């Protein structure tokens, strides 16, 4: 069995070849051991040399080009004279205990590696293979300080060897907890790891091994960055081609708010729009002539204001902004002599030129009039969005912007379920779960649900 498939440490697996024999101190050649392990001779030879350095094996030349290896008698728990043929394949209790520990480490849901004082990695469990995207033999062929790991701090600065937690543990003999860093995988992607390192001292108190437990915290890191980054880039855009149909239908001042965009499972979307200055019928005519509109439903009409639910297919400007994590806020013209402006926001780290390039495929004359970085709190929204499934979040937004919570209701559950392409029962189930999650985040996760 190869070491990468074994559920035990490769060195213990090698020792087991000797310990499970009738005479564990009987010398064996490298080819014999390699055959027992089904492992290349060169790999086995390196393991045997390391075991000799540890004092767990002895070796000597046997002829011009051969070498034999054996277990020192002092390390054998049961003398050969007391062994019987019936027990020759049963390891000593200490070997059984050691193998049990290794099996437990290998089954650990936390990634674990063991580092020697020389810096060489002598053990890696299965979870470590998955996290580092390397086979066990590849991990144990490295030292912790090799540049191939490409370990960096959050700002991209390489982590010096003297600041590595394993170095600190080896120097101080004290554990090092909560070290976080980026690491580059063989395929070029990066993962954010959080690690704890602790020493294993020998009888003299010196560090014999360093045990490192680490976890892939990339998703938590991305969420943390998302929740703590509140920069927003406010954009003002102008396009005669975009505005002309709306201005032609307007009486005077025009204000169109894009309240929300809900993407549906089939790739289309519902855009909830509130308008002032355009009669409802004239606005419906504009929607009917728009290349991306599939359907439009009047939700409410009050004096000069009307609210529409517009079913669209990509591409539209609101969907382009939505795809980049932003949104279109409004289309505004306060007076007939003013230049109409479309306002939208993007995450601070999104290049507006990318959005403009896509927008010009729809409206060739669109131009960026101005941009400004602003800081707006959005923590609760992101926490709720992160906590809900896509279906629950879609149901909640559709219910809110579709007027399900207003009195009287603008939309029924049947109408909203039909828009989402699901049954009424499924809609209400998603909505109830979404509401429960919002309340939990508001009252439980915040600690406000606990009364003194």
VEXDREN-2710 file (C-alpha; in Angstrom, 1 decimal):
% VEXDREN-2710
k/r/px/py/pz
1/UNK/0.0/0.0/0.0
2/UNK/1.4/3.4/-0.8
3/UNK/1.9/6.0/1.9
4/UNK/-0.6/8.4/0.4
5/UNK/-3.3/5.8/0.7
6/UNK/-2.3/4.6/4.1
7/UNK/-4.4/5.7/7.2
8/UNK/-1.2/5.8/9.3
9/UNK/2.0/7.9/9.5
10/UNK/4.5/6.7/6.9
11/UNK/7.2/6.1/9.5
12/UNK/5.0/4.0/11.7
13/UNK/3.9/2.1/8.7
14/UNK/7.6/1.4/7.9
15/UNK/8.3/0.3/11.5
16/UNK/5.3/-2.0/11.4
17/UNK/7.1/-4.1/8.8
18/UNK/9.7/-5.0/11.5
19/UNK/7.3/-5.0/14.5
20/UNK/4.9/-7.4/13.0
21/UNK/7.5/-10.0/12.2
22/UNK/8.2/-13.0/14.4
23/UNK/11.6/-11.7/15.0
24/UNK/11.3/-7.9/14.8
25/UNK/15.1/-7.4/15.3
26/UNK/15.9/-9.6/12.2
27/UNK/17.7/-7.5/9.6
28/UNK/15.9/-6.7/6.4
29/UNK/17.1/-5.3/3.1
30/UNK/15.8/-2.2/1.4
31/UNK/14.1/-4.2/-1.4
32/UNK/12.4/-6.4/1.1
33/UNK/11.0/-3.5/3.0
34/UNK/10.0/-1.7/-0.2
35/UNK/8.2/-4.8/-1.4
36/UNK/6.2/-5.1/1.9
37/UNK/5.2/-1.4/1.6
38/UNK/4.6/-1.5/-2.1
39/UNK/6.6/1.8/-2.2
40/UNK/9.6/2.8/-4.4
41/UNK/12.9/1.9/-3.0
42/UNK/14.3/5.4/-3.0
43/UNK/11.3/6.7/-1.0
44/UNK/11.7/3.8/1.5
45/UNK/15.4/4.4/1.8
46/UNK/14.9/8.0/2.8
47/UNK/12.4/6.9/5.5
48/UNK/14.8/4.3/6.8
49/UNK/17.6/6.8/7.1
50/UNK/15.3/9.2/9.1
51/UNK/14.3/6.3/11.4
52/UNK/18.0/5.6/12.0
53/UNK/18.5/9.2/12.9
54/UNK/15.7/8.9/15.4
55/UNK/17.3/5.9/16.9
56/UNK/14.3/3.6/16.0
57/UNK/16.4/1.5/13.6
58/UNK/19.9/0.5/13.1
59/UNK/21.7/-0.2/9.8
60/UNK/25.0/-1.5/8.3
61/UNK/26.4/-2.4/5.0
62/UNK/26.0/-6.0/3.8
63/UNK/28.3/-6.4/0.9
64/UNK/29.5/-3.9/-1.6
65/UNK/26.2/-2.5/-2.7
66/UNK/23.7/-3.7/-0.1
67/UNK/22.5/-2.5/3.3
68/UNK/20.4/-4.1/6.0
69/UNK/18.1/-2.5/8.6
70/UNK/16.8/-3.8/11.9
71/UNK/15.0/-2.8/15.1
72/UNK/17.2/-2.4/18.2
73/UNK/16.4/-5.0/20.8
74/UNK/16.0/-2.3/23.4
75/UNK/12.9/-1.0/21.5
76/UNK/11.1/-4.3/21.3
77/UNK/8.5/-4.6/24.1
78/UNK/8.2/-8.4/24.1
79/UNK/11.5/-10.4/23.9
80/UNK/11.6/-12.9/21.0
81/UNK/12.0/-15.8/23.4
82/UNK/8.5/-15.1/24.8
83/UNK/6.9/-14.7/21.4
84/UNK/5.0/-17.6/20.0
85/UNK/3.9/-18.4/16.4
86/UNK/0.4/-17.5/17.4
87/UNK/1.3/-14.0/18.3
88/UNK/3.9/-13.2/15.8
89/UNK/1.6/-10.9/13.8
90/UNK/0.3/-9.0/16.8
91/UNK/2.1/-5.7/17.5
92/UNK/3.1/-4.8/21.1
93/UNK/0.7/-2.7/23.1
94/UNK/2.8/0.4/22.6
95/UNK/2.6/-0.1/18.8
96/UNK/-1.1/-0.5/19.0
97/UNK/-1.5/2.7/21.1
98/UNK/0.7/4.6/18.6
99/UNK/-1.3/3.3/15.6
100/UNK/-4.6/4.3/17.4
101/UNK/-3.3/7.8/17.9
102/UNK/-2.3/8.0/14.3
103/UNK/-5.7/6.8/13.2
104/UNK/-7.4/9.4/15.3
105/UNK/-5.2/12.1/13.9
106/UNK/-5.9/11.0/10.4
107/UNK/-9.6/11.0/11.0
108/UNK/-9.5/14.5/12.5
109/UNK/-11.7/17.0/10.8
110/UNK/-8.9/19.6/11.4
111/UNK/-5.8/19.6/9.1
112/UNK/-2.8/18.4/11.0
113/UNK/0.9/18.2/10.2
114/UNK/3.8/17.3/12.5
115/UNK/7.1/19.2/12.1
116/UNK/10.5/18.1/13.4
117/UNK/13.1/20.4/14.9
118/UNK/15.0/20.2/11.6
119/UNK/12.0/21.8/9.9
120/UNK/11.0/18.7/8.0
121/UNK/7.4/17.7/8.0
122/UNK/7.2/14.1/9.1
123/UNK/3.4/13.6/9.2
124/UNK/0.3/14.9/7.5
125/UNK/-3.3/13.7/7.9
126/UNK/-5.9/13.2/5.2
127/UNK/-7.6/16.5/5.9
128/UNK/-4.2/18.3/5.4
129/UNK/-3.9/16.7/2.0
130/UNK/-7.3/18.1/1.0
131/UNK/-6.7/21.5/2.4
132/UNK/-3.2/21.9/0.8
133/UNK/-4.2/20.0/-2.4
134/UNK/-1.1/17.9/-2.1
135/UNK/-0.5/14.2/-1.6
136/UNK/0.9/13.1/1.7
137/UNK/4.3/12.2/0.2
138/UNK/4.5/15.7/-1.3
139/UNK/3.8/17.3/2.0
140/UNK/6.3/15.2/4.0
141/UNK/9.0/15.8/1.4
142/UNK/9.0/19.5/2.3
143/UNK/10.1/21.6/5.2
144/UNK/7.8/24.2/6.7
145/UNK/10.0/27.0/5.5
146/UNK/10.3/26.1/1.9
147/UNK/9.4/29.0/-0.5
148/UNK/7.1/26.7/-2.5
149/UNK/4.4/27.3/0.2
150/UNK/4.3/31.0/-0.9
151/UNK/2.9/32.1/2.5
152/UNK/1.8/35.8/2.7
153/UNK/0.1/38.2/5.1
154/UNK/-3.2/39.7/4.1
155/UNK/-1.5/42.6/2.3
156/UNK/0.5/40.3/0.1
157/UNK/3.7/40.6/2.1
158/UNK/5.6/37.3/2.3
159/UNK/5.8/35.8/5.9
160/UNK/9.5/35.7/6.9
161/UNK/10.8/32.4/8.3
162/UNK/11.6/34.1/11.6
163/UNK/7.9/35.2/11.9
164/UNK/6.5/31.7/11.1
165/UNK/4.7/30.2/14.1
166/UNK/6.6/27.0/13.8
167/UNK/9.9/29.0/14.1
168/UNK/8.5/30.7/17.2
169/UNK/7.4/27.5/18.8
170/UNK/10.9/25.9/18.2
171/UNK/12.6/28.9/19.6
172/UNK/10.4/29.5/22.7
173/UNK/8.9/26.1/23.4
174/UNK/5.5/27.9/23.8
175/UNK/2.4/27.4/21.7
176/UNK/1.4/29.9/19.0
177/UNK/-2.3/30.3/18.5
178/UNK/-4.4/32.1/15.9
179/UNK/-1.9/32.7/13.1
180/UNK/-3.6/33.6/9.8
181/UNK/-2.1/33.8/6.4
182/UNK/-2.7/33.2/2.6
183/UNK/-1.1/30.2/1.0
184/UNK/-0.8/29.4/-2.7
185/UNK/-2.0/26.0/-3.9
186/UNK/-0.4/24.0/-6.7
187/UNK/-3.1/25.2/-9.1
188/UNK/-2.3/28.8/-8.4
189/UNK/-5.4/29.6/-6.3
190/UNK/-5.1/31.0/-2.8
191/UNK/-6.6/29.9/0.6
192/UNK/-6.8/31.8/3.8
193/UNK/-5.6/29.5/6.6
194/UNK/-5.9/29.8/10.4
195/UNK/-3.5/27.7/12.4
196/UNK/-2.5/26.8/15.9
197/UNK/0.9/25.4/16.7
198/UNK/2.0/23.6/19.8
199/UNK/5.2/21.9/21.0
200/UNK/5.6/18.2/22.0
201/UNK/8.5/18.2/24.5
202/UNK/10.8/15.2/25.2
203/UNK/11.8/14.1/28.7
204/UNK/14.4/16.8/28.9
205/UNK/11.9/19.5/28.0
206/UNK/13.2/20.2/24.6
207/UNK/10.9/20.5/21.6
208/UNK/10.8/17.1/19.9
209/UNK/8.0/17.9/17.5
210/UNK/5.7/20.8/16.6
211/UNK/2.1/19.8/16.0
212/UNK/0.2/22.3/13.7
213/UNK/-3.5/22.2/13.3
214/UNK/-5.0/24.4/10.6
215/UNK/-8.3/25.1/8.9
216/UNK/-9.4/26.6/5.6
217/UNK/-10.9/29.9/6.6
218/UNK/-11.2/31.4/3.1
219/UNK/-15.0/31.6/3.1
220/UNK/-15.0/33.3/6.6
221/UNK/-12.2/35.7/5.4
222/UNK/-14.3/36.6/2.3
223/UNK/-17.4/37.2/4.4
224/UNK/-15.3/39.3/6.9
225/UNK/-14.0/41.4/4.1
226/UNK/-17.5/41.8/2.7
227/UNK/-19.0/42.8/6.0
228/UNK/-16.2/45.2/7.0
229/UNK/-15.8/46.9/3.7
230/UNK/-18.5/49.6/3.4
231/UNK/-17.1/51.6/0.5
232/UNK/-19.5/52.3/-2.2
233/UNK/-18.7/54.1/-5.5
234/UNK/-21.6/56.5/-6.5
235/UNK/-21.8/56.9/-10.3
236/UNK/-23.8/59.4/-12.4
237/UNK/-24.4/58.4/-16.0
238/UNK/-26.0/60.0/-19.0
239/UNK/-27.4/58.6/-22.2
240/UNK/-29.8/60.3/-24.6
241/UNK/-30.6/56.9/-26.2
242/UNK/-31.6/55.5/-22.8
243/UNK/-33.6/58.5/-21.6
244/UNK/-35.5/59.6/-24.7
245/UNK/-38.4/57.2/-24.5
246/UNK/-39.1/58.1/-20.8
247/UNK/-38.7/61.9/-21.4
248/UNK/-41.1/61.7/-24.4
249/UNK/-43.7/60.1/-22.1
250/UNK/-43.2/62.5/-19.2
251/UNK/-45.3/65.6/-18.4
252/UNK/-42.7/67.5/-16.7
253/UNK/-40.3/66.4/-13.9
254/UNK/-39.3/62.8/-14.0
255/UNK/-38.1/60.6/-11.2
256/UNK/-37.7/56.8/-11.6
257/UNK/-36.5/54.8/-8.6
258/UNK/-35.3/51.2/-9.2
259/UNK/-36.3/49.8/-5.8
260/UNK/-35.0/46.2/-6.3
261/UNK/-33.9/43.6/-8.8
262/UNK/-34.6/40.0/-8.1
263/UNK/-32.9/37.5/-10.3
264/UNK/-35.0/34.4/-11.1
265/UNK/-33.9/30.8/-11.6
266/UNK/-34.3/31.0/-15.4
267/UNK/-31.9/33.9/-15.7
268/UNK/-34.6/36.6/-16.1
269/UNK/-35.3/39.1/-13.4
270/UNK/-38.1/41.2/-11.7
271/UNK/-37.3/44.9/-11.5
272/UNK/-39.5/46.9/-9.0
273/UNK/-39.8/50.5/-10.2
274/UNK/-41.5/53.6/-8.7
275/UNK/-42.0/56.5/-11.0
276/UNK/-43.1/60.1/-10.7
277/UNK/-44.0/62.4/-13.6
278/UNK/-45.0/59.7/-16.1
279/UNK/-48.6/58.5/-16.4
280/UNK/-49.0/54.8/-15.7
281/UNK/-50.4/54.1/-19.2
282/UNK/-47.7/56.0/-20.9
283/UNK/-45.1/54.1/-18.8
284/UNK/-46.6/50.8/-19.8
285/UNK/-46.3/51.8/-23.4
286/UNK/-42.6/52.5/-22.9
287/UNK/-42.1/49.1/-21.3
288/UNK/-43.9/47.3/-24.1
289/UNK/-41.5/48.8/-26.6
290/UNK/-38.4/48.1/-24.6
291/UNK/-36.2/45.3/-26.0
292/UNK/-35.7/43.6/-22.7
293/UNK/-39.1/43.7/-21.1
294/UNK/-41.2/40.5/-21.1
295/UNK/-44.1/41.8/-19.1
296/UNK/-45.0/44.7/-16.8
297/UNK/-47.6/44.7/-13.9
298/UNK/-48.9/47.8/-12.2
299/UNK/-48.7/47.3/-8.5
300/UNK/-50.1/50.6/-7.2
301/UNK/-51.2/54.0/-8.4
302/UNK/-51.5/57.1/-6.2
303/UNK/-51.7/60.6/-7.6
304/UNK/-48.5/61.1/-9.6
305/UNK/-46.7/58.0/-8.3
306/UNK/-47.0/54.5/-9.7
307/UNK/-45.2/51.3/-8.9
308/UNK/-44.5/48.6/-11.5
309/UNK/-43.1/45.1/-11.4
310/UNK/-41.2/44.7/-14.7
311/UNK/-40.2/41.2/-15.9
312/UNK/-37.1/41.5/-17.9
313/UNK/-34.5/39.4/-19.6
314/UNK/-30.8/40.3/-19.7
315/UNK/-29.2/42.5/-20.6
316/UNK/-30.5/45.7/-18.8
317/UNK/-28.5/48.3/-16.9
318/UNK/-29.9/47.3/-13.5
319/UNK/-28.9/43.7/-14.2
320/UNK/-25.4/44.8/-15.3
321/UNK/-24.9/46.7/-12.0
322/UNK/-26.4/43.7/-10.1
323/UNK/-24.0/41.3/-11.7
324/UNK/-21.1/43.4/-10.3
325/UNK/-22.5/43.6/-6.8
326/UNK/-24.0/47.1/-7.3
327/UNK/-27.4/48.5/-8.2
328/UNK/-29.0/51.3/-10.2
329/UNK/-30.7/53.7/-7.8
330/UNK/-32.6/56.2/-9.9
331/UNK/-33.2/58.1/-13.2
332/UNK/-33.7/61.7/-12.3
333/UNK/-34.6/65.0/-14.2
334/UNK/-35.9/67.7/-11.9
335/UNK/-36.8/70.2/-14.6
336/UNK/-37.2/70.1/-18.3
337/UNK/-34.1/72.1/-18.8
338/UNK/-31.9/69.9/-16.7
339/UNK/-29.8/67.0/-18.0
340/UNK/-31.3/63.7/-17.0
341/UNK/-28.9/61.6/-14.8
342/UNK/-29.0/57.9/-13.9
343/UNK/-27.4/57.2/-10.5
344/UNK/-26.0/53.9/-9.4
345/UNK/-23.6/52.4/-6.9
346/UNK/-20.9/49.8/-7.2
347/UNK/-18.6/48.2/-4.6
348/UNK/-15.5/50.4/-4.1
349/UNK/-13.2/47.8/-5.5
350/UNK/-15.1/47.5/-8.8
351/UNK/-13.6/49.4/-11.8
352/UNK/-16.5/51.5/-13.2
353/UNK/-14.9/51.2/-16.7
354/UNK/-15.8/47.5/-16.7
355/UNK/-19.5/48.4/-16.1
356/UNK/-19.4/51.2/-18.7
357/UNK/-17.9/48.8/-21.3
358/UNK/-20.9/46.5/-20.8
359/UNK/-23.4/49.3/-20.7
360/UNK/-22.2/50.7/-24.0
361/UNK/-23.2/47.4/-25.7
362/UNK/-26.8/48.5/-24.9
363/UNK/-26.5/52.3/-25.2
364/UNK/-23.5/53.4/-27.3
365/UNK/-23.6/57.0/-26.1
366/UNK/-23.6/56.4/-22.4
367/UNK/-21.0/58.4/-20.5
368/UNK/-19.8/58.7/-17.0
369/UNK/-20.6/62.1/-15.7
370/UNK/-19.1/61.8/-12.2
371/UNK/-18.1/59.3/-9.5
372/UNK/-17.6/59.5/-5.8
373/UNK/-16.5/57.1/-3.1
374/UNK/-19.0/57.0/-0.2
375/UNK/-19.2/55.0/3.0
376/UNK/-22.6/53.6/3.9
377/UNK/-23.5/51.0/6.6
378/UNK/-24.7/47.8/5.1
379/UNK/-23.8/45.2/7.8
380/UNK/-27.3/43.9/8.6
381/UNK/-28.2/43.5/5.0
382/UNK/-25.1/41.5/4.3
383/UNK/-25.6/39.3/7.4
384/UNK/-29.2/38.6/6.4
385/UNK/-28.2/37.9/2.7
386/UNK/-25.4/35.5/3.9
387/UNK/-27.8/33.7/6.3
388/UNK/-30.6/33.0/3.7
389/UNK/-30.7/30.6/0.8
390/UNK/-31.1/32.1/-2.6
391/UNK/-34.7/31.0/-2.7
392/UNK/-35.5/32.4/0.7
393/UNK/-33.8/35.7/-0.1
394/UNK/-35.7/35.9/-3.5
395/UNK/-39.0/35.2/-1.7
396/UNK/-38.4/37.9/1.0
397/UNK/-37.4/40.6/-1.5
398/UNK/-40.2/39.8/-3.9
399/UNK/-42.7/39.9/-1.0
400/UNK/-41.4/43.2/0.3
401/UNK/-41.1/45.0/-3.0
402/UNK/-44.2/43.4/-4.5
403/UNK/-46.3/44.9/-1.7
404/UNK/-47.2/41.6/0.1
405/UNK/-46.6/43.3/3.5
406/UNK/-48.6/46.4/2.8
407/UNK/-52.2/47.0/3.9
408/UNK/-54.1/46.3/1.8
409/UNK/-51.8/43.9/0.0
410/UNK/-50.7/44.9/-3.5
411/UNK/-49.8/41.3/-4.4
412/UNK/-51.1/38.0/-3.2
413/UNK/-49.0/35.0/-2.4
414/UNK/-50.3/33.3/-5.5
415/UNK/-49.2/36.2/-7.7
416/UNK/-45.7/36.3/-6.2
417/UNK/-45.4/32.5/-6.3
418/UNK/-46.3/32.6/-10.0
419/UNK/-43.7/35.3/-10.7
420/UNK/-41.0/33.1/-9.0
421/UNK/-42.2/30.0/-10.8
422/UNK/-42.9/28.0/-7.7
423/UNK/-46.0/26.8/-5.9
424/UNK/-47.9/28.9/-3.3
425/UNK/-46.9/26.4/-0.6
426/UNK/-43.2/26.7/-1.6
427/UNK/-43.4/30.5/-1.6
428/UNK/-44.9/30.7/1.9
429/UNK/-42.4/28.1/3.2
430/UNK/-39.4/30.1/1.9
431/UNK/-40.9/33.3/3.2
432/UNK/-41.6/31.9/6.7
433/UNK/-38.0/30.6/6.9
434/UNK/-36.6/33.9/5.7
435/UNK/-38.6/35.8/8.3
436/UNK/-37.5/33.5/11.0
437/UNK/-33.9/33.9/10.0
438/UNK/-34.1/37.7/10.0
439/UNK/-35.7/37.7/13.5
440/UNK/-33.0/35.3/14.7
441/UNK/-30.2/37.6/13.4
442/UNK/-31.9/40.7/14.8
443/UNK/-32.8/39.3/18.3
444/UNK/-30.7/36.2/18.9
445/UNK/-27.4/36.7/17.1
446/UNK/-27.2/40.3/18.3
447/UNK/-27.9/39.2/21.9
448/UNK/-31.0/41.4/22.1
449/UNK/-33.2/38.4/22.6
450/UNK/-31.8/37.8/26.1
451/UNK/-33.4/40.0/28.7
452/UNK/-31.7/40.9/31.9
END
